[in-house]
């Protein structure tokens, strides 16, 4: 409760709402970049700031899972961005979630650049 109180005290209710709106908008924009890039797909709706996506290189579903796992590892090893993963419909999926108060569009652009670089190296 103290953490929530501090955030409300620091930003105010409208400030928090605006920050959440911004994060959701950045998530939707990131999802559009993924959708518009051959070799990638968004695999779940994006109602908030979490985007579930995966690279779709040629090969078996197992090969694609391994490629996505490698992408996640390469990006996280950079130390610039931290992605997470899950399984949806039995397939390995990468997740980008925007939630840090200081995250800007430039950070999201950098994440997308790192993801594409890692995919090209797979």
Order of alpha helices (4+ residues) and beta strands (2+ residues): alpha-beta-beta-alpha-beta-beta-alpha
